[in-house]
Every structure is written in structure tokens, then in C-alpha cells.
């Protein structure tokens, strides 16, 4: 087994966070991640676009919920730090904002210190935890976030790693049930298309954590019982684009939306 001696990370198997980092133009990845990532881009070149579109979507979501007086964020499936992380976007607007990052990837854990550099007024924490254990996430987040004030739960690019849809719905319901009224849920997930089917097959053959593609209606199901914000669950660049939003004229196979808990 190939292994990074310093971090104990298996460098012989591709990892989603590292491949995503490669698509974003980052350097925190290994040869196996670049090899698999480039093979996937050959059949689904829009994935590099999707990676950038999701980062822009995150920024618009944070701005939207801050505009609704939300000052707390629970970001599950953080990924490797890059430009405009959740705390950077939030604390530029509201220095006292609080953010809890959650991931179970040792590569992300190794970079957690970069995630913890925020404003003196705000609070930031990192949890080494798994989405499949929502009670653990909630218990850890409660040490930083106040659960009697609105929280924005971010689940971007992570739900496709939960193959059982009913179990995925149950996990999200457990998380949102703990949030107070006025909180928000933001999701983004890969949807079925011919190129994405090919990309998913290549990824799943590579030995990494397998992914499951869904359709927009299935993604909408994660918002059951909540008030979905306009324009609903749509291709990411089409969700409340700004003047500087890229790819608005393209249909990308990554859909997302935001809903408010009544």
C-alpha cells in the first residue's frame, strides 16, 4: 500500500476531496487523484466547471442566509481548504459568524488549521466525524454553535456518497430536526446525465468511495417539511446568479437548492 508517512494517508487510492482539489486547480493531491480525475474529465469535461460552480454556489448561499440574519454555519463534507471557504465568506460580511466544519478525511484533517483561521470576533471549529453518524455531528457542533438560534446546514457534494436514498433522507432529517425554526438547509448533488453516468462508472471502478447519482426530484426530497427558496432545486449556476456568476448559460449536472425550516 502506498502511504504518505507523515499523514498516514493511503496515496494509492483516489479520494474525492483530493480529486476535487485537482479539478479546482489545487496542489493538495497525489498522482492517483490526478490520473483518475483526468480520465473522468475526458468523458465529463463539465466536472471542472461543476467544481467551480459549486464553490460559487456556496458563496451565494452564505450571502443569502446572512441576509436573513443567520450567523451560524454547520458545513458537513468540508473538503480541502481553497479560496472562499465558508468562514471566509461569512466572516467578511459578519465578523462574529460561527462556523463548524465536519469531515472524516485525514487529508482535510491535516489542513484543518487553515480552516480555523478566522476573525477574532467569530468562532470556528473542526470536527473529525462522519455524515453517517449525525448524532455525533450534532453533539460536537453544540460545543460551538447555539442551537436556539438559526443555523445554516451545508451539505454540498456529499450526499452522493450515501448510496441508500432512504437512509440519506433519514440522516438529513435527524440533522434538520435538531435545528431551530428559521434555520436553513443547503444541498448540492450530482444528477444523472449521460456524461455523469460515465464519470460515475469510472470513479467507482477506481476503488474510491463509490458515488450514487440522483435526479432533481430525489434531491428535492431532502427538503421535505421545509420551505424551499426560489428558484427551487436547479442547476447550480441558475440558483440566484449574480452579475459575476459563471456558467449561467450552461446546464451543469450538479443541482442544488436552499430551504428554510418553518
N, C-alpha and C positions, 0 to 999 in steps of 0.2 A: 504494500500500500504506500503510495506517495503521500508524504506528510510534511507540512510546514513545522519544523521543530519548535519554533518559538511559540506558535499559537495552537499546535496540535490539530490543525485543520487538515482534512483529507483533501489533497490537491489533485488527486487522480479522478475525482468525480465532480461533474459540473454542479454549480449551486446557483439557484435562481437569483439571489442577491448579487452575486458576482457577475453573472451574465448580464443582468440588468445594468449593472455598473459599466460594463463594457459597452453596451448599447448607448449609454449616456456619454460615452467618451472618457470614462474614468480609468484609473490605473490600478484599482484595488481588485484585481482578478488574476487568474492563472491561465496558462496555455490551454488547458482543457476547457475553460469557460469561453475563451475566445474562439476555439475551434468549433465547439457546439453552437455558440452564438452566431458565428459566421455561416455555418451550414443552415441554420434556421433562417437567417436573413436572406439567404439565396432563394428560399421558397416563399418567404413572407417579409419582403423588404420594409413593409409598413411597421414592423415591430420597433425599429429605431424611432420612427415617428411616434408610435404609441408610448414609448418610454418618456419622450419629451412632452407629449400631450398630457400624460398623467401628472407630470411634475407641474405643469401649468394649471391643470385642474385643481391640484392641491392648493395652489396659491389663491385661486378664485374662491374655493370653498372656505378657506380660512378667513378671507376678507368678508365673505358673505355672513358667516356666523358671528364674526366680531361686530359687524354692523347690526346684528341682532342682540348685542350685549352679552355674548358668550365669551368667557375669558379663560376657559379650561379645555384642554385637549387630551384625548387618550388615543394615541397613534399606534395601532397594532399592525405589525408587519413592517417595521420601520425601514428596513433596508440599509445599505451602506450610505453614510452621510455624503451628501453632494451639495450643490448650490440650492439655496432657498428651502432648507428643511423647515418643518412645521414651526419650530420655536423661533426661527429667524423671521419668518413671515409674520407670525403672531406678535412677537415682541417688538418688531419695528412699528407696528400700529399701536400696541398696548404693552408697554414695558413690563407691567405687572402680571402678564399672562402666565399661566401654569401649564406645563406640558409633561405628560408621562409617555415615554417611548417603550414599546414592547416588541421583543423579537427573541427567537431562540437560536439564531445563527451565530456561531462563535466568531465569524468574521465581523459581524455587526458589533458583537460584544467587545471585540478588540478595538473598535473605533468609537466606543461609547463615550469616551472622554470628550471627543469633538462635539458630540451631541449635547453635552452638559454645559457648554459654554454659552450662557445667556446673559440677560441683563441682571444687575444687582437686585432690581425690584421683583423680578419674576422667580418662578420655581421650575426646575427641570429635574426629572428622574428617569432612570432607565431600568426596566425590568427584563431579566432573562427568563422568559416564560413562553408558553405555547398556547396558541389560539384554541387548541382543543381542550384546554383546561381553563374555562372562563372564570371560574370561581377564584382560581389562583391570581388571575389578572386583576380581578376586582379587589381582592384583598390587598394586593401590592399597590394598586393605584390609589387606594383610600388613604395611604400614608402621605400622599402628596396633594391629591385633589379633594375638594369638598363636595360630597355627594348630595348636599342640599341646595346646590347652585348648579345652573346648566353646564353641561359638558358636551363637547363635540367628539363623538367616537368616529375615528377614521379607520376604514378597512379597505385600503387601496391595493389592488393587485395581490391579494392574499386568499380570497375566498375560493379561487380556482384550485387551491391546494387541499381543499376539503372535498373528497370525491362523492360522499353521500350527501345529497341535497337536503334531505330531511334533517340529518344531523347538523348540517351547516345552518339551517334555519333555527334549530334548537339552540345552538351556540350563540347566534346573534340575538335571539330572544332573551337568553339569560343575561347577556351584557346590557341590552337596552332596558330590560326590566329594572335594573339597578340604577338607571339614570333618572334624575328628577324631571318633572314636567318642564318643557321649554328647551330640553336638550336636543341635540342633532345627531343623526347618523349619516355618514357619507360613505358610499361604496364605489368601487370601480372594479370591473372584472372583464375578463376576456370572453368574447362571444363567438359563436360558431360562424365560420365563413370558410370557403374552400381553402384559402391560403392558411388560415389559422388551424384548420384541421391537419394540414400537412406539417405545420410548425409544431403543433402539439405532439404529433406522432414522432417527429424527430427528437423532440425534447424527451418524451417518455422512453424512447429507445436508448437515450444517452445515460441512463442509470440514475438521474437526479430524482428529486421528489416529483412524482407524476402530477400532471395538471388535468383538470376536467373543464371543458368548455361548456358554457351555458347560453341560453338565449335571453333577450331583454326581459321577457315576461318572468323568467325564473329569477333574474336579478331584482325585479320589482317586488317579488315575494318577500325579500328581506326587509322591506318597509311595511309589512303588514301591521295595521293598527296605528300607523303614523301618518302624518300629513306631508305628502310628497310636494316638494317645492317645484315650481315651474322651472324648466320645461319638462320635468319628469326624468325618466331614465333614457339617456340619449348618448350618441357618440360623443366622446369626451370634449372635443373642441367646440361642440354645439351647445355645451352647458354654459349658459350665461357668458358668452365670449366678450372680451374687451377689445379695444382697438388694436392691442398688440398681441392678441391671441393668434397663434399659428395654426395652420391646417383646417381652418373653419370650413373651407370649401371641399374638404375630403371626408369621406365616411371611413373612420377607422374602427377596427374590430375590438375596441375597448370601450365599453359603455359605463356610464356612471350616473349617479344622482344623489340627491340630499333630501332628507325628510326631517321633520320636527316632531318631537314627542308631545302629544297634547297635554 
